[in-house]
Amino acid sequence: MYENNFPNKRYKHTLAFLNKHISTSESILDLGVENPFSEIMKSNGYTVENTTGEDLDVDFQSVVASDADVVTAFEIFEHLVAPYNVLKEIKAKKLVASIPMRLWFSSAYQSKTDPWDRHYHEFEDWQFDWLLEKAGWKVKDSAKWTNPTRKIGFRPLLRYFTNRYYIVYAERKP
């Protein structure tokens, strides 16, 4: 089902990390609209509810109203101007979140066709950990992986050795 290419490689790593920390008996609120990975979670036995596309910088209603055991946020926080705000509003005690890491050899992502599809933040791992800590979370586990491409050049070569994705499992501090 999962090949070793984008985004399947990312999905494979993300699902393995999720399975390591979250039981299928725990309900999940997945930040962001329904997407291919939320469907993968469901097909692997998870009960998943998604937010509906609201601007999570200013509208926290679906997060506040949720009684989910776990919140997941895969490739979401880099799109927010102020991810701290929604992180503070989460009631669940567990969080699994991934981000694309900032790469010194590549500028932040910005879609050429969709004005909303851009990265306001691309974090280094320590910056994301610090954000979570300040918002009341304790990182319990993390992982990183690369995102090689089949292109020729200096930057594609660097992608074989430079971690691009960072994922964390965190718990709400008491």
URPERA-V489772 format. One record per helix or strand of 2 or more residues. SS is the DSSP state (~ for helix, > for strand). FROM is the first residue (numbers start at 1). TO is the last residue. If there is no record, write none. Layout:
ss=<SS SS>
from=<FROM FROM>
to=<TO TO>
This chain:
ss=<~ > ~ > ~ > ~ ~ > ~ > ~ >>
from=<8 27 36 47 61 70 77 83 94 125 137 154 163>
to=<21 30 43 50 65 74 79 89 101 134 146 159 172>
